[in-house]
């Protein structure tokens, strides 16, 4: 296993963590995702710990709270050995106040997560989504309150735009609050939007990146092709919510397959190895409903990419530059100073 610091904190986490979104059962669009019972959860978590995984992530919204309950039971006596992460913010019930990031909601949600997880503290609490109806100041005050009470050790966010994350960090620092130390964000070879605004901000602010969806919801396993777009009944047939240009994505899978053959690894391992090779040293969350899936993905640790191979993958997946990035790339620089400084 490889390990890294979470942002600029002293909290050490495994580079490959485990995301417990598959724990539980239910109907609806997420029914194809929630498919792991307690016995399988116990086995997977125990095996992950044996393999050196120390970061375990869930959310109160996963399977109506079942994921938190099952992860708490699966960790059992290993609780103090791991970094336990959960997220709050999505709607959990029909009542008007059963959602959001108000002061009341955050305090109530954290108390409920502690009960479901059967723990006295949460190592990392992240805001799961933006709440457009609650002022940021109120949300940040609530986060500081749960830290002050000792319920939460570190705070972060997930799925926030860079400008809002920067605003939160600035206000937290100005008020002496516990500062956002982690951003749980989507990042994969099939989706590199994060690199334009959020990564530069995270580097500047000392915010660590925790990656969700490193395999684009399973698309980068190679299971889904032009010839078999449903993956033989894979979960993307029912839960395909990550937007991508499918024609380009199929080309990407074909290109990855060729490289993976020369590396003698799977397409999924290659996609994970690319993230592990990033200079930002992100922690990457793996999902699995079977030990065999987990072991296969942990095999990415053994895939060492050369500089040329990384450049090849970068070129294969380079996204179109959004404005103002394309302007700065083509027009906004100073060629004289760039040449003089050798940059």
Residue pairs with C-beta under 8 A, 6 or more apart in sequence:
1 14
1 15
1 16
1 51
1 52
1 53
1 301
2 14
2 15
2 16
2 276
2 301
3 12
3 13
3 14
3 15
3 54
4 12
4 13
4 15
4 208
4 281
4 282
4 283
5 11
5 12
5 13
5 208
6 12
6 13
6 83
6 124
6 154
6 181
6 182
6 208
6 210
6 283
7 181
7 182
7 202
7 206
7 207
7 208
8 181
8 206
8 208
9 154
9 181
9 208
11 83
11 123
11 124
11 153
11 154
11 181
12 54
13 54
13 55
13 83
13 283
14 52
14 53
14 54
14 55
14 283
15 276
15 281
15 282
15 283
15 284
15 301
16 53
16 272
16 276
16 283
16 284
16 286
16 297
16 298
16 300
16 301
17 53
17 54
17 55
17 56
17 57
17 83
17 85
17 210
17 283
17 284
17 285
17 286
18 44
18 45
18 48
18 53
18 55
18 56
18 57
18 285
18 286
18 287
18 288
18 294
19 57
19 58
19 212
19 285
19 286
19 287
20 41
20 45
20 56
20 57
20 58
20 62
20 67
20 70
20 71
20 287
21 33
21 34
21 58
21 59
21 62
21 67
21 287
22 33
22 34
22 35
22 36
22 287
22 288
22 289
23 34
23 36
23 41
23 58
23 62
23 63
23 66
23 67
23 70
23 71
24 34
24 36
24 62
24 63
24 64
24 66
24 67
24 70
25 31
25 34
25 35
25 37
25 63
25 66
26 34
26 63
26 64
26 66
29 238
29 239
29 241
30 63
30 239
31 238
32 235
32 237
32 238
32 239
33 235
33 239
34 62
34 63
34 66
34 67
35 289
36 44
36 70
36 289
38 70
38 73
38 74
40 289
40 290
41 70
41 71
41 73
41 74
42 73
42 74
43 291
44 74
44 288
44 289
44 290
44 291
44 294
45 56
45 71
45 74
45 75
45 78
46 74
46 78
47 291
47 294
47 295
48 56
48 294
49 78
49 81
49 82
51 294
51 295
51 298
53 82
53 298
54 81
54 82
54 83
55 82
55 83
55 85
55 210
55 283
55 285
56 71
56 75
56 82
56 83
56 84
56 85
57 85
57 86
57 87
57 184
57 210
57 285
58 67
58 68
58 71
58 85
58 86
58 87
58 117
59 67
59 68
59 86
59 87
59 88
59 90
59 128
60 68
60 86
60 87
60 88
60 90
60 92
60 109
60 112
60 113
60 116
61 87
61 89
61 90
61 91
61 92
61 128
62 68
64 92
65 92
65 112
65 116
68 86
68 113
68 116
68 117
69 116
69 117
69 118
71 84
71 117
72 116
72 117
72 118
72 119
73 118
75 82
75 84
79 119
83 123
83 124
84 117
84 119
84 122
84 123
84 124
85 122
85 123
85 124
85 125
85 126
85 184
85 210
86 113
86 117
86 122
86 124
86 125
86 126
87 125
87 126
87 127
87 128
87 158
87 184
88 101
88 105
88 106
88 109
88 110
88 113
88 125
88 126
88 127
88 128
89 99
89 100
89 101
89 109
89 127
89 128
89 129
89 131
90 99
90 128
90 129
91 98
91 99
92 98
92 99
92 109
97 104
97 105
99 105
99 131
100 131
100 133
100 134
101 127
101 131
101 134
101 138
101 139
101 142
102 131
102 134
102 138
102 139
102 142
103 138
103 139
103 141
103 142
103 145
105 142
106 139
106 142
106 143
106 145
106 146
107 142
107 145
107 146
110 122
110 125
110 146
110 151
110 152
111 151
113 122
114 120
114 121
114 122
114 151
120 150
121 150
121 151
121 152
121 153
122 151
122 152
122 153
123 153
123 154
124 152
124 153
124 154
124 155
124 156
124 181
124 182
125 143
125 146
125 152
125 154
125 155
125 156
126 155
126 156
126 157
126 158
126 182
126 184
127 139
127 143
127 156
127 157
127 158
127 160
128 158
128 159
129 158
129 159
130 159
130 160
130 161
130 164
131 139
136 164
136 167
136 168
136 171
137 171
140 168
140 171
140 172
140 175
140 177
143 152
143 155
143 177
143 178
144 172
144 175
144 177
144 178
146 152
147 153
147 155
147 177
147 178
154 178
154 181
154 182
155 178
155 179
155 180
155 181
156 180
156 181
156 182
156 183
156 184
156 207
156 210
157 165
157 168
157 180
157 182
157 183
157 184
158 183
158 184
158 185
158 212
159 184
159 185
159 186
160 168
160 183
161 197
161 198
162 197
162 198
162 201
163 197
165 180
165 183
165 198
165 201
165 205
165 207
166 201
166 205
168 180
169 179
169 180
169 205
169 207
171 177
172 178
172 179
172 180
173 179
180 205
180 207
181 206
181 207
181 208
182 207
182 208
182 209
182 210
183 198
183 202
183 207
183 208
183 209
183 210
184 210
184 211
184 212
184 285
185 194
185 198
185 209
185 210
185 211
185 212
186 194
186 211
186 212
186 213
186 242
187 194
187 195
187 209
187 211
187 213
187 214
187 275
187 282
188 211
188 213
188 214
188 215
188 216
188 220
188 271
188 275
189 216
189 220
189 252
189 256
189 271
189 274
189 313
189 316
189 317
190 216
190 219
190 220
190 242
190 244
190 249
190 252
190 317
191 213
191 216
191 242
191 244
192 317
192 318
192 319
193 319
194 209
195 319
196 321
196 322
196 325
199 209
199 280
201 207
202 208
202 209
202 280
203 280
208 282
208 283
209 280
209 282
209 283
210 282
210 283
210 284
210 285
211 275
211 282
211 283
211 284
211 285
212 285
213 242
214 220
214 271
214 272
214 275
214 284
214 285
214 286
215 221
215 268
215 271
215 272
216 242
216 244
216 249
217 235
217 236
217 239
217 240
217 241
217 242
218 224
218 231
218 234
218 235
218 236
219 236
219 242
219 244
219 249
219 253
220 252
220 253
220 256
220 267
220 268
220 271
221 266
221 267
221 268
222 253
222 256
222 257
222 260
222 266
222 267
222 268
223 231
223 232
223 234
224 230
224 231
224 234
224 236
224 253
225 250
225 253
226 250
229 246
230 236
230 237
231 237
252 316
252 317
253 267
255 316
256 267
256 270
256 271
256 313
256 316
257 267
259 270
259 309
259 312
259 313
260 266
260 267
260 269
260 270
263 270
263 303
263 305
263 309
265 273
265 299
265 300
265 302
265 303
266 296
266 299
268 296
268 297
268 300
269 296
269 297
269 299
269 300
269 302
269 303
270 300
270 303
270 313
272 284
272 286
272 297
272 300
272 303
273 300
273 303
273 304
273 305
274 305
274 310
274 313
275 282
275 284
276 284
276 300
276 301
277 305
277 310
286 294
286 297
286 298
288 294
288 297
305 313
320 326
321 329
324 332
